[in-house]
Amino acid sequence: MTALANLLKRLLSGAWRLFTLTRSLILNFIFIVLLIGFIVALSSDANKITVPEKTALVLNLAGDLVEQKHEINPFDAFLIEALDEENDKPEILLADLLDVIIKAKSDDRVQLLVLQLQGLRSAGLTKLQDVGAALTDFKQSGKKVIALGDQYSQEQYYLASHADDIWLNPRGFMLFEGYGRYKMYFKSALEKLSINQHVFRVGTFKSAVEPFLRDDMSAAAKEANELWLNDLWLQYKQEVANQRGFGIENFDDNIKDLITKFTKADSSFAEYALANNWVDQLKTRAQMRDELIAMVGENKTGDSYSHIGFKDYLDVITSNKALNKNSFNDVADKVAIIVAKGTILDGNQKPGTIGGDSTAKLLRKARNNDQVKAVVLRVDSPGGSAFASEIIRQEVELLRAAGKPVVASMGTYAASGGYWISAPADKIYAAPSTITGSIGIFGMMMTFEDSLSKLGIHTDGVGTTDISGFGPTQPLSEGIAQLFQLSINKGYQDFITLVATNRNMTLAQVDAIAQGRVWSGKKAKELGLVDELGNLTDAVVAAAALAKLDNYETLLIEKEVSDREKLIQKFMGKANSLLIANNAFFASSDLTSSTSVSAKPMTQLITQLQAEISKMNQFNDPQGRYTLCLVCSIH
């Protein structure tokens, strides 16, 4: 036995040494590669991005358009770039896109703006309206905007409609499907699995929990959803029709008329789009390239037109901004901007999600900064934890008590908890297409006693009180159910009281437009839930006016990056720049550099299921109470 034990010991020791050596070799290799890349990137001017003297700026957008990016580990970002892998969820910061368009307007080197939008995924009508306004302003410079692509989704086409000329591949595709709200429903599946769901809610229209109670959408939910969806779709049609110079009747063909027109267009989606005046010209990629060369000339290699992409141009203007950062007046009055984007969860959360503690900390930072005289809270959230929403609301109240006006600026969504944190602001701005309201509250839990019993697993024991041992493996008693429902009722009363107090309304008036019902920003203004229709810039101007500021600067308050994180980001950024420059030869540089990714049907189904489960799994309200609008997304 001793000899065997010694042999095993030696084998395990040798295996561990091999593992340690392998790990060290891999880490050292990565470090050496990064170090070489860092040194070369720092010492080489050859990789420096420059804007050609006469060129086209290509907005080759790839990813979701967002108010705030999710935090990504710099090392993970580097590995994605180094291994030429695709980011599962690429994001485009709205502020970056607007900044690029604004700078390009006055940049004499940029002669033309090209919209290459096939990589643009979700955006939301509110964000699209902001970008559309920037494109309209860009055209005031006299420079043309050209949109080109093999296909256009509905969201992509909204931006394309702002172009002077829209080109589509002769074998391309586009079709308007309108707005819809469709969800998966799990009642029968839960019954088959013997999972018991217990729901507590207030609000006739609070349909967030319906997927677990029904196999279809309730009549009340359909009525409410149809109202705001029609409102948003009408806005979309009016704005696109205005840009294209035709009437809103040029949409919404019934299926019979669509087939008739489609047949007349030789069953070609591209010809159908041309006949409807949705696009101006049908061109192959080669024809598009040749016409762009005629406009701005060839690039250095002579294989395409002179151009610079969105990311490269952003890098250039960001670098220039960094060089001129000393122009920022450290003693000027500030209007602080704090972004609250994503689902509201308890505790500290990373950017891209709203944490009760982390967002409260940002608001507290603004309150304690003597230079900050007013705050704009930019809300882009369907809500979430009721407790976390309340923690944030308390900080908003403390800002106002400190004499610092707060203006809420609503983005694509500011519903449920998103409205809870907006309500105490001195003034609320929303876009006409903002999805807001959903003033209601719910709680939900599942118990698995029946599922476990089928497997021969049972729970039993004794306790000192009626609620001892309460948990998911036991039936929910009538008393505990009553306790939770009373808590939810109180939460709803707190919500409508909060709204009534801050909006100068009676409880009855709020209750009549609450009940979990969703409204568009346009309708919300009519109902008194918001003060003005406008964008983030309008909200900043209003905040400055409330603080009686004539001269001021905006200050974005966001999560502080530690010195260690800054070093890693700088290090990885330089290495990334080198990789991008060295891979440029292999990357497509013109009409195919940004393509949309269409997942296979089964992959889409699995992804959708995972998303539904993930939404419920991330909830962490300490009291199990949620003010969340799950119906607010559209597709």
N, C-alpha and C positions, 0 to 999 in steps of 0.2 A: 504493500500500500504506500509505503514511504517513497519507493522508487517511482511509482505511478504519480504520486502527488508532486514529486520534484519535476517529473517530465511535463505534467500539466502546467506547473508553475513556469517552467522555461518556455513552453509554447505560448502561454498567455503573455509572458514578458516580452518575447520576441515579436508577437503580433502587435503588442502595444507600441514597441519601439518602431516597428514598420509604419504603423498608423501615424505616429508622431512625426517621423521623418517625411512621410508623404505629405502630411498637412503643412509642414514647414516649407517643403519644396514648392508646393502650390502657392502658399502665401508669399514666399520670397519672389517667385516668378511674377505674380501679379504686381507686387511692389516695384520690381525692377521695370516692368513694362510701363507702369504708371509714372515712375520717376523719369524714365527716358522720354516718355511722351510729354511730361510736364516741362522738362528742360528744353526739349526741341520747340515746344509750343511757345515758350517764353522767349527763346532766342531767335526764332525765325520770323521774318516779316513776310515771307512768301505766302504764309497761310492767312495773312490778314485780309479780312473781308472788305472789299471796296465797292462803291456804287459806280457803275459805268457812267460816263458823261452824258450819254443819251440812251435811255433805257426804259423798259417797262417794269413796273412793280407787279409781281404776280402774287395775288393773295391765294396761294395754294394751301388752303386750310385743311387740317387733318385733325379730327377729334370733336369732342363736345365743346360748345361755347359756354363758358362758365363765368360766374362773378368772382369765384375764388378757386384756385386749384387745390386738389387734394395734396397733402404733403407726401412726398416720395423720398425715400432714403437716397442720398446722392450716389452711394455705391451701387445701389440697385439700378439707378438711372444710367450709370456708366456701363454696367454689365449689359443692359438692354442695347445700348449703342454699340458696345464693343463686339457683342455676339451677333449684331445685326438682327435682333429680335424685335417683334412688334410689341409696342405697349398695348396691353389689353384695353385700356381706357385712356387714350390720349386726350388731352384737354387744351383748349385755347382760351387764354384769359381775355375777357371782353375788353378790359382796360388797355391791354397790349394792342389789340386789333384796332381800337379807336385811335390810339396814339399813332400807330403806323399810318393810318389814313390821313390823319390831321397833318403829320409831318410831311407826307408825300405831296400834299396839296401845294406847299410852298417850296418844295425841293425842285429846283430847276433841272436837275439831272433826270428826274422822273417825268417822262413825256406821256405816259400811258398807264392806266391801271387795268390789269387783267384779272378777272374773277375766275378762278379755277377751283370749283367748289365741290368736286365729287368726293372729297374726303371729309367734308363737313357732316357731322352726325346730328345729334340733337342740339337744339338751340333755345327754343321757346320764342314765342312771337314778340315778347317785350324786348328781348336782347336783339332780335332781328330788326325791330323798329329803330333801336339806337344805332345799329350799324347802317341801316338804310338812310337814316338822317345824315350820318357822316359821309356816305357816298354822294348824296345829293349836294352836300356842302362842298365836297371835293370837286364836283363838276362845275362849281362856280369859278374855278380857276381857268376854265376853258379847256382843260384836258379831258380826253375821252375815257370812257370806261367800257371795256369789252368783256362780255361773259362768254365763256366757251366750255364745252363739255360733251361727253358721250351720253350723259343723261343728267336729269335734274330731279331731285326729290322736291317735295312741296316746300320744305324749309329752305333748301338751296335756291329754289326758283324765286322766293321772295326777294333775296338779295340780287339775283340775276335781273329781276325786273327793273332795278335801278340803273342798269347799264344802258349806254347809248345804242348798243348793238348786241343781240344775243345769238350766238352760234351753237348749233347742235349737229352732232354727227348724223349723216344720212341714215345710219343704222341705229341711231340712238333711241332713247326712251324717255318719256315724261307723261305723267297723268295726274290729275288732281283727284285726291280721294276725300278731301274735306277733313274735318276733325272728328274723332271718335273716342269713346272711352269704353274699353272692354277689359274685363278682369276675369281671372280664373276663380271658380267657386268650388269649395271643398266639402260641403255639408255631407254629401253621400259618401265621399271617400273617408271622412272622419267616422261616419257611422259604421262603415265596413271594417274599420280598424278598431272600433269600439272605444274611440277617444271621445270623452265628454267635454264639450266646450261650455264655459260659463261666461256670459257676457253681461256687462253692466254699462248702461249708456243713458244719456239724456239728449234728446234732439230727434225730431221726426226724420230729419234729413241726414243724421249722422250715420252714414252708410259704411264707415271704415271697417266695421266688423261683419258686414253682410256676407262676405265670402266664406265665413265660417258657420253661418246660420242658414244659408240658402244655397240653392243651386242656380239661381238666376238673380238679376238685378230687380229690386223692388220697384213698384210703380212710382213711389215717392222719389226714389233716387233717380229714376229715369227722367221724371219731370224736372227735377232740379238740374241735373247734368245737361239735359237738352237745352235749357235756357242759356247757360253760360257758354256752352259749346257753340251754339248758333250765334251768340254775340261775338265771340272771337273769330268765327269763320266769316261773318259779315265784315269785320274789320280787315281781315286778310284780303278778302275779295275787293273791297273798296280801295285799299291802298295799292294793291297790284294793278287793278284796273286803271287807277289814276296814273300810275307810272307808265303803263303801256298804251294809254289812250283809247281804251275800249270800255264798254259797259260791263257791269257785274253780271249781266245775263250770259256772258261768255264763259261761265263756269256751270257746274252742276247739271250737266246733261243727264237725263234719266238713261237707264241702260239701253232702252230701245233706240233713242236718238243717238246715243254714243256709238252703237253698233252700225247704224246707218251712215253716220259721218265717217266712222273708221273704215267702213267698206269703200266709201267714196274716195278715201285717201289711200286706196290700194293696200289696205290692211297694214299700213306703216305708221307706227307711233310718231315717227319724226315728221312725216308728211301731215299727219293729223294735227300736230303741234304747229306746224307752219301755216296750215289752213286756218287755224284758230287765231293766228297772229300772236301766239305765245312766244315764238322765236322769229328772228328776222331772216336768218340764212341757214341753209344746211351745208356744212362743209366737212370734208374729211380732215383728219389730223394734219396731213401734208398741206392741204389748202389753207387751213388755219395758220400753220407755221409760216407759209409763204406770205400771207397777207400781213402778218405781224412783222415780218422782216421788212416788208415795204414801208411799214409805219415807223419803226425805230432802228432798222438796220440789223446786221448780223452780230452774233456774239464773237468772242475772240477766236474760237475754234471753227467758226463758219458753218456749224451744223444746225444752228437754230437762230432765233431772234435774240437780240440783246435784252437781258432781263436779270432781275434779282428777286429771289424768293422772299416770302413773308418772314421766315425765321432769320434769314441773313440780314434783311433790312432792319428788323427789330434789334438784332445784335448791334448794328451800326449806330442806331439812334440811342440805344441804351448806353453804349460806350461813350458817346458824346455827352449824354446826360450826366454820366458819372464824372467826366472830366470837368463839367461845369457845375458840379454839386456845391461848390463854394458860394455860388450865387444865391443859395437858399439862405434867407434871412433868419438867423436863430432867435432874433428878438421880436420878430413880427407876430402879430396876433394870428392864431391858427383856428381854422375850422377842421376839427378832426373827423375823419371818416373811418367807421368801424364796420366791417363786413360780417354779417351773420348769414352764412350760406350752408344749407344742408339740413338734415334732420336734427332736431334738438334732443340731445341726450344729457343725462346727468353726469356730473364730474368734469374732468379735463379731457378735451377731445382735440385731435389734430385738425389743422385747417382743412376745410372741405366738409366738416361736420361742426355743428354748433354745440359746444359744451356749456352747461350751466355755469360751471366754475371758471372755465377758461375765457368765455365771452364776458362774464362779469368782471374778470380781472382786467380785460382790455378797457371796459367802461370805467373801471376804477382808476386806471392809469390816466385816462383822459380827464377825470375829475381832479386828480392830484397834480396835473400839469398846469402851471399858472399861465402858460402861453395859450392853452386851449380855451377859447371863449365860447365855443358852440360845438355841437356834435351832430353828425349825420349818421344814423344807424341804417345801413343798407341791408335790407332783409330780403333774402331769397330762400324761403323755407316753407315746406308744407306743415311744419309743426313737429310735435313729438312729445317729450316728457312734460307733463304739467308742472311738476316741481322745478325742473330746470328752467322752464319758461318763467316761473315766478321769481327765481333767483335773479335772472336777467332783468326782469321788470323792476325789481327793487333797486337795482343799480341805476336804471334809467331815472327813477324817482329821485334818487340821491343826487344825480347830476343836475336835475332841475332845481332841487332844494339848494344846491351850491350856486345857483344863479347862472347856470350854463344851459341855454336852450337846447332842446333835442328835437331834431326833425327826422321822422322815419321816412325812408325812401324805399318803396316796394319794387322788387324786381319781377321776375316771372311769377313767383309765388310769394304770398305772405298770408297764409291761411292757418287757421287753428292756432297752434302755438306761435306761428309767425305773426298772427294778428295780436295775440296776447302781449308779445314784447313790443309791438308797435303802438298799441292803444294809448299808453301814458305819454307819448311824445307830444310836444307843444303843437306840432303840425304833422300831418301825414300826407305824403305824396305817393301817388300810384300811377302807373301807366294805364291807358284805357284797356289794355289786354292783360293786366295783372290778374292773377287768380287769387281771390282773397275771401274773407269771411270764414265760413266753416266754423262758426262759433258754437262749439259743443264739446263734449268730453265723454270718454268711454274707458272702461277697464275690461280686461279679458284674461282668463286663465283656462288651461286645459288640465283635466285629471285623467289618469290612465289606469284606474282601478279595474275597469272591465277588460281592457287590453291585457293587463298583467294576469288577470284571473284565467284567461284563456291559455296562458303559458304555465298555469299552476303556481303563480306567484301571488301571495296575499300579504296584506299589511294588518297588523293587530297589535294591541298593547294597551297601556293605561296611562292616564295623565291627571294632573291636578286641577285642570280647568276644562271648560267646554271647548276651548280652542287648542288644547295641547295636541301636538303631533300633526297639526294642519299641514297638508302638503299635497303634491301631485299624485301620490299613490293611493289617496283616500277620497271617498266621495265628499263633495262640498255640502256641508250641512245647511239647512234652511236659515239658521241664525247667522252664520258667517256670510251667506249670500245677501241677507238683509243688511248686514253691517257694511258690506262693500257697496251696495246700491245707495245707501244713505251717504256714503263718502262721495260717490259720483254725483249725487244730487247736489251736495254742498259745493263740489267743484264747479258745477254748471252755474249755480247761483253766484259764486265768486267771479266767474268769467263775465256773466252779463252785468254784474254790478260794476266790475272794472270798466267795461265798455260804457255803461250808462254814465258813470261818474266822469270819465274823461271825454266823452263825446256830447255831454250836455243833453242826455236823453233819459227818458223814464225806463224803468225795468220792463214795462209792458212793450214799449217801442222797440227795445233791443230784442226782447224775446220773439217778437213778431218777425224779425229778419235774421234771427239766430237759428236755433234748432239744428245746427250743423249744416246749414244751407250755404252753398258756394255761389259767389258772385264774381262778375268781371269787375275790373277797376272802374270802368265807366259807370256801371250800375251801382257800385259801392259808393261812388261820389253822390249819385242821386239819392241814395239811402242815408247819407250822412256818416258813412263809415270811414271815408277819407275826405280830406279838405280840398286837395287840388290834384289835377292830372298833370304829370310832368315826369322828367327823368332825374337822374342823379345830380346833374348840373343845376337844375331848377331847385332841388332840395338844398344844395350847398348855398346858393344865392339866398334862399329863404332863411337858412340858419344864420347866415351873416347878418341879414337884415334884422332878425330877432335879437341878435347880440349887439346891434347898432355898430357894425364894423364897416368902415369905408375901405381900409386897406388890410388885406389878410392873405394868408396862404393856406392851402389845404395840407393836411398832415394825415397820412394813412397810418393808423395804429393797428399793428398786427403782432402776431406771436414773435417774440424776440428770438433771434438765432444766436446760440452760444458761440464763443470764439472758436471752439473746437469744430462746431458745425460749419462755421464760416470758412475755416481752413480746408475742411473736407470738400465743401462746395466749390471753392476756388480751385482746388487741386483737380477735382473731377471735371470741372468745367473746362479747364485748359486741356486736359487729356481728351475730353469729348470733342473740343474744337479741332484737335489734331486728327482724331479719327474721322470726323466729318470731312475735313479737307482731303485726307488721304483716300477716302472712299468716294470722293466726288466724281472720280473718273468712271466708277461703275454705276453710279446713280443716274437715273433718268433726269434730265435737266429741263425738260420743257412740258409737253402736253400730257405726259403720262406720269408725272412725279407725284401726283396726289390722287389716289383712286379710292373709291368706296369699297368697303369689305362687306360682302353679303354672306352671312352665315348660312349653313345648311339648315333645312327645316328642323331636323331633330336637335341640332345644336341650339337653335333659337328656342325650342321648347324647353330644353333642359336649363338654359340660361334664364328663361322667364320663371321657371319653377324655383330655381335657386334664388332669384331676386325676391320673389314673394316670401320665401322662407326666411331670407336674410333680413327683410324688413321687420318681421315679427321677432326674430331672434336677437336683434340689436337693442330692443327696448329695455331700459334699465331704470325706469322711474321707481324710486324707493317705495312709493305707495301704490304702484301699479295703475296710476291714472294717466291717461294720455289725451292730449288735444292735438289730433293729427288728421290731416286730410289725405287719405290714401287714394281718393278719386281725382286728385288735382292734376295728375300727369295725363297727357293726351297723346294719341297716336292714331 
